[in-house]
Amino acid sequence: MASALKDQFVVGIVRGSHGITGEFKVESTSGEYEHFADMDEVTLTNGTVSRLAKVESVSEGSNILYMKLEGINSPEEAAKFNRWEIVVPREKAHKLQKDEWYIEDLKGCSIWYKETAGDTAPAFDENSIVGTVTNVLEGGSGYLVEILLSESCSFLSDDVKLTKKGSPKTVYVPFKDEFIGKVDVDNRQMQLMHLWILE
């Protein structure tokens, strides 16, 4: 799973400094590390501030990557970027495998739900939309889909879809097969398997 800024994808998260030369420890958001070797330039961002930097070196450790960027030459300088994201263009990001998606491609997808009728698989229609994906976040035991519930969804009660102040409610659903069914990023749709998970 990877995130993005426009068509720039978050491929790693800085997890502290390493050594005395200003190297970072980097956790890959996809769990893969080979594609880092092809990066000659990356953007560091904390969501508000961004900094473009040339890559001087990368080396792989045990489930971690060490990265040295130009202009960051001490552990103190590297420590300032702890928990910042490492962002690259789509073509430099990890190549997707089956049932993998970039977080940015999931944002804005309609979340829909329909009761199963016998052996017939439910199909999307405009009246089945319960909300919209606003983000995908890392949780304690995997990823969570952040969903802004739709005010116009007639089969959700107001106490489920609205806050006490009457504004649309945001809920978090585990990104697991038992809760999220078909994902269709081309048509901007994701299937919800159970309504009760929204309560």
TORTI-39158 format. One record per residue (C-alpha): residue in one letter; residue number from 0; x, y, z. Coordinates in steps of 0.5 Angstrom, whole numbers. Each point is the difference from the previous one (the first is absolute). Example, Ala and Ser with C-alpha at 12.3 -4.5 7.8 and 13.67 -1.06 7.14 Angstrom:
<recs>
<rec aa="a" i="0" east="25" north="-9" up="16"/>
<rec aa="s" i="1" east="2" north="7" up="-2"/>
</recs>
This chain:
<recs>
<rec aa="m" i="0" east="0" north="0" up="0"/>
<rec aa="a" i="1" east="3" north="7" up="-2"/>
<rec aa="s" i="2" east="-3" north="7" up="1"/>
<rec aa="a" i="3" east="1" north="6" up="-4"/>
<rec aa="l" i="4" east="1" north="8" up="-1"/>
<rec aa="k" i="5" east="-4" north="1" up="-7"/>
<rec aa="d" i="6" east="4" north="-5" up="-5"/>
<rec aa="q" i="7" east="5" north="-1" up="6"/>
<rec aa="f" i="8" east="0" north="-6" up="4"/>
<rec aa="v" i="9" east="2" north="-1" up="7"/>
<rec aa="v" i="10" east="5" north="-6" up="0"/>
<rec aa="g" i="11" east="3" north="0" up="6"/>
<rec aa="i" i="12" east="0" north="4" up="7"/>
<rec aa="v" i="13" east="6" north="2" up="4"/>
<rec aa="r" i="14" east="1" north="-4" up="6"/>
<rec aa="g" i="15" east="6" north="4" up="3"/>
<rec aa="s" i="16" east="7" north="1" up="-1"/>
<rec aa="h" i="17" east="6" north="-5" up="-1"/>
<rec aa="g" i="18" east="7" north="1" up="1"/>
<rec aa="i" i="19" east="4" north="6" up="0"/>
<rec aa="t" i="20" east="0" north="2" up="-7"/>
<rec aa="g" i="21" east="-8" north="3" up="0"/>
<rec aa="e" i="22" east="-3" north="-7" up="-3"/>
<rec aa="f" i="23" east="-7" north="-1" up="1"/>
<rec aa="k" i="24" east="-3" north="-7" up="2"/>
<rec aa="v" i="25" east="-6" north="-1" up="-5"/>
<rec aa="e" i="26" east="-6" north="-4" up="1"/>
<rec aa="s" i="27" east="-3" north="-2" up="-7"/>
<rec aa="t" i="28" east="-8" north="1" up="0"/>
<rec aa="s" i="29" east="0" north="-6" up="-5"/>
<rec aa="g" i="30" east="4" north="-4" up="4"/>
<rec aa="e" i="31" east="5" north="-1" up="-6"/>
<rec aa="y" i="32" east="7" north="3" up="-1"/>
<rec aa="e" i="33" east="3" north="-1" up="-7"/>
<rec aa="h" i="34" east="-3" north="6" up="-3"/>
<rec aa="f" i="35" east="3" north="5" up="4"/>
<rec aa="a" i="36" east="7" north="-2" up="-3"/>
<rec aa="d" i="37" east="-3" north="4" up="-6"/>
<rec aa="m" i="38" east="-1" north="6" up="3"/>
<rec aa="d" i="39" east="4" north="6" up="-1"/>
<rec aa="e" i="40" east="-4" north="5" up="3"/>
<rec aa="v" i="41" east="-6" north="0" up="5"/>
<rec aa="t" i="42" east="-4" north="5" up="3"/>
<rec aa="l" i="43" east="-1" north="0" up="8"/>
<rec aa="t" i="44" east="-6" north="3" up="3"/>
<rec aa="n" i="45" east="-4" north="0" up="6"/>
<rec aa="g" i="46" east="-7" north="2" up="-3"/>
<rec aa="t" i="47" east="2" north="8" up="1"/>
<rec aa="v" i="48" east="7" north="1" up="-2"/>
<rec aa="s" i="49" east="3" north="-4" up="-6"/>
<rec aa="r" i="50" east="8" north="0" up="-2"/>
<rec aa="l" i="51" east="3" north="-3" up="-6"/>
<rec aa="a" i="52" east="7" north="-4" up="1"/>
<rec aa="k" i="53" east="4" north="-4" up="-4"/>
<rec aa="v" i="54" east="2" north="-7" up="2"/>
<rec aa="e" i="55" east="7" north="-1" up="1"/>
<rec aa="s" i="56" east="-1" north="-8" up="2"/>
<rec aa="v" i="57" east="-4" north="-5" up="3"/>
<rec aa="s" i="58" east="1" north="-7" up="3"/>
<rec aa="e" i="59" east="-5" north="-5" up="2"/>
<rec aa="g" i="60" east="0" north="-3" up="8"/>
<rec aa="s" i="61" east="-4" north="-5" up="3"/>
<rec aa="n" i="62" east="-7" north="3" up="-2"/>
<rec aa="i" i="63" east="2" north="7" up="0"/>
<rec aa="l" i="64" east="4" north="4" up="-5"/>
<rec aa="y" i="65" east="6" north="5" up="1"/>
<rec aa="m" i="66" east="-1" north="6" up="-4"/>
<rec aa="k" i="67" east="5" north="6" up="-1"/>
<rec aa="l" i="68" east="-2" north="7" up="-3"/>
<rec aa="e" i="69" east="4" north="6" up="-2"/>
<rec aa="g" i="70" east="0" north="5" up="5"/>
<rec aa="i" i="71" east="-1" north="-4" up="6"/>
<rec aa="n" i="72" east="6" north="-1" up="3"/>
<rec aa="s" i="73" east="-1" north="-2" up="8"/>
<rec aa="p" i="74" east="-4" north="-4" up="4"/>
<rec aa="e" i="75" east="-3" north="7" up="3"/>
<rec aa="e" i="76" east="-2" north="2" up="-7"/>
<rec aa="a" i="77" east="-3" north="-7" up="-2"/>
<rec aa="a" i="78" east="-4" north="0" up="7"/>
<rec aa="k" i="79" east="-4" north="6" up="-2"/>
<rec aa="f" i="80" east="-3" north="-4" up="-6"/>
<rec aa="n" i="81" east="-2" north="-6" up="5"/>
<rec aa="r" i="82" east="-7" north="-2" up="-3"/>
<rec aa="w" i="83" east="0" north="4" up="-6"/>
<rec aa="e" i="84" east="-2" north="-4" up="-6"/>
<rec aa="i" i="85" east="4" north="-1" up="-6"/>
<rec aa="v" i="86" east="-4" north="2" up="-7"/>
<rec aa="v" i="87" east="2" north="-2" up="-7"/>
<rec aa="p" i="88" east="-3" north="0" up="-7"/>
<rec aa="r" i="89" east="-5" north="-6" up="-2"/>
<rec aa="e" i="90" east="5" north="-3" up="-4"/>
<rec aa="k" i="91" east="5" north="-1" up="5"/>
<rec aa="a" i="92" east="-5" north="-3" up="5"/>
<rec aa="h" i="93" east="0" north="-7" up="2"/>
<rec aa="k" i="94" east="-4" north="-4" up="-6"/>
<rec aa="l" i="95" east="-7" north="-2" up="2"/>
<rec aa="q" i="96" east="-1" north="-8" up="1"/>
<rec aa="k" i="97" east="-7" north="-3" up="0"/>
<rec aa="d" i="98" east="-5" north="3" up="5"/>
<rec aa="e" i="99" east="5" north="6" up="1"/>
<rec aa="w" i="100" east="-2" north="7" up="-1"/>
<rec aa="y" i="101" east="3" north="7" up="2"/>
<rec aa="i" i="102" east="-3" north="4" up="5"/>
<rec aa="e" i="103" east="-1" north="6" up="-4"/>
<rec aa="d" i="104" east="-4" north="-4" up="-5"/>
<rec aa="l" i="105" east="-5" north="-2" up="5"/>
<rec aa="k" i="106" east="-1" north="7" up="3"/>
<rec aa="g" i="107" east="-7" north="2" up="-3"/>
<rec aa="c" i="108" east="-2" north="-7" up="-2"/>
<rec aa="s" i="109" east="-8" north="-1" up="2"/>
<rec aa="i" i="110" east="-1" north="-5" up="5"/>
<rec aa="w" i="111" east="-6" north="-4" up="-1"/>
<rec aa="y" i="112" east="-4" north="-5" up="3"/>
<rec aa="k" i="113" east="-6" north="-5" up="-2"/>
<rec aa="e" i="114" east="-3" north="-6" up="3"/>
<rec aa="t" i="115" east="1" north="-7" up="-4"/>
<rec aa="a" i="116" east="-6" north="-3" up="-3"/>
<rec aa="g" i="117" east="1" north="-7" up="0"/>
<rec aa="d" i="118" east="6" north="-2" up="-5"/>
<rec aa="t" i="119" east="0" north="6" up="-4"/>
<rec aa="a" i="120" east="6" north="5" up="2"/>
<rec aa="p" i="121" east="-2" north="7" up="2"/>
<rec aa="a" i="122" east="1" north="5" up="-5"/>
<rec aa="f" i="123" east="2" north="7" up="0"/>
<rec aa="d" i="124" east="-5" north="6" up="-1"/>
<rec aa="e" i="125" east="-1" north="7" up="2"/>
<rec aa="n" i="126" east="-5" north="-1" up="6"/>
<rec aa="s" i="127" east="5" north="-5" up="3"/>
<rec aa="i" i="128" east="5" north="5" up="2"/>
<rec aa="v" i="129" east="1" north="1" up="7"/>
<rec aa="g" i="130" east="6" north="4" up="0"/>
<rec aa="t" i="131" east="7" north="2" up="-3"/>
<rec aa="v" i="132" east="7" north="-2" up="2"/>
<rec aa="t" i="133" east="4" north="6" up="3"/>
<rec aa="n" i="134" east="6" north="-3" up="2"/>
<rec aa="v" i="135" east="4" north="-7" up="1"/>
<rec aa="l" i="136" east="3" north="0" up="7"/>
<rec aa="e" i="137" east="5" north="-5" up="3"/>
<rec aa="g" i="138" east="-3" north="-3" up="6"/>
<rec aa="g" i="139" east="3" north="-5" up="6"/>
<rec aa="s" i="140" east="-2" north="-6" up="-4"/>
<rec aa="g" i="141" east="0" north="2" up="-7"/>
<rec aa="y" i="142" east="-3" north="6" up="-4"/>
<rec aa="l" i="143" east="-7" north="4" up="1"/>
<rec aa="v" i="144" east="-4" north="3" up="-5"/>
<rec aa="e" i="145" east="-3" north="7" up="2"/>
<rec aa="i" i="146" east="-7" north="1" up="-3"/>
<rec aa="l" i="147" east="-4" north="6" up="0"/>
<rec aa="l" i="148" east="-7" north="-2" up="1"/>
<rec aa="s" i="149" east="-5" north="2" up="-5"/>
<rec aa="e" i="150" east="-6" north="5" up="2"/>
<rec aa="s" i="151" east="-4" north="-2" up="-5"/>
<rec aa="c" i="152" east="0" north="-8" up="1"/>
<rec aa="s" i="153" east="-7" north="-2" up="2"/>
<rec aa="f" i="154" east="1" north="-7" up="3"/>
<rec aa="l" i="155" east="5" north="3" up="5"/>
<rec aa="s" i="156" east="-3" north="3" up="6"/>
<rec aa="d" i="157" east="2" north="7" up="2"/>
<rec aa="d" i="158" east="3" north="-2" up="6"/>
<rec aa="v" i="159" east="5" north="-4" up="-4"/>
<rec aa="k" i="160" east="1" north="4" up="-5"/>
<rec aa="l" i="161" east="0" north="7" up="4"/>
<rec aa="t" i="162" east="4" north="3" up="6"/>
<rec aa="k" i="163" east="-4" north="3" up="6"/>
<rec aa="k" i="164" east="1" north="7" up="-4"/>
<rec aa="g" i="165" east="-3" north="-3" up="-6"/>
<rec aa="s" i="166" east="6" north="0" up="-5"/>
<rec aa="p" i="167" east="2" north="-6" up="-4"/>
<rec aa="k" i="168" east="4" north="-5" up="5"/>
<rec aa="t" i="169" east="7" north="-3" up="-2"/>
<rec aa="v" i="170" east="1" north="-8" up="2"/>
<rec aa="y" i="171" east="5" north="-5" up="-1"/>
<rec aa="v" i="172" east="0" north="-7" up="-3"/>
<rec aa="p" i="173" east="5" north="-5" up="0"/>
<rec aa="f" i="174" east="3" north="-1" up="-7"/>
<rec aa="k" i="175" east="-1" north="-7" up="0"/>
<rec aa="d" i="176" east="-4" north="-5" up="-4"/>
<rec aa="e" i="177" east="-5" north="-1" up="5"/>
<rec aa="f" i="178" east="-2" north="7" up="0"/>
<rec aa="i" i="179" east="2" north="3" up="-7"/>
<rec aa="g" i="180" east="-2" north="-4" up="-6"/>
<rec aa="k" i="181" east="1" north="2" up="-7"/>
<rec aa="v" i="182" east="5" north="6" up="-1"/>
<rec aa="d" i="183" east="-1" north="3" up="-7"/>
<rec aa="v" i="184" east="5" north="6" up="-1"/>
<rec aa="d" i="185" east="-2" north="1" up="-7"/>
<rec aa="n" i="186" east="-7" north="1" up="1"/>
<rec aa="r" i="187" east="2" north="3" up="7"/>
<rec aa="q" i="188" east="-4" north="-5" up="4"/>
<rec aa="m" i="189" east="1" north="-4" up="6"/>
<rec aa="q" i="190" east="-5" north="-5" up="3"/>
<rec aa="l" i="191" east="-2" north="0" up="8"/>
<rec aa="m" i="192" east="-2" north="-7" up="2"/>
<rec aa="h" i="193" east="-3" north="1" up="7"/>
<rec aa="l" i="194" east="-5" north="6" up="2"/>
<rec aa="w" i="195" east="1" north="-1" up="7"/>
<rec aa="i" i="196" east="8" north="2" up="0"/>
<rec aa="l" i="197" east="-2" north="7" up="-1"/>
<rec aa="e" i="198" east="-4" north="1" up="6"/>
</recs>
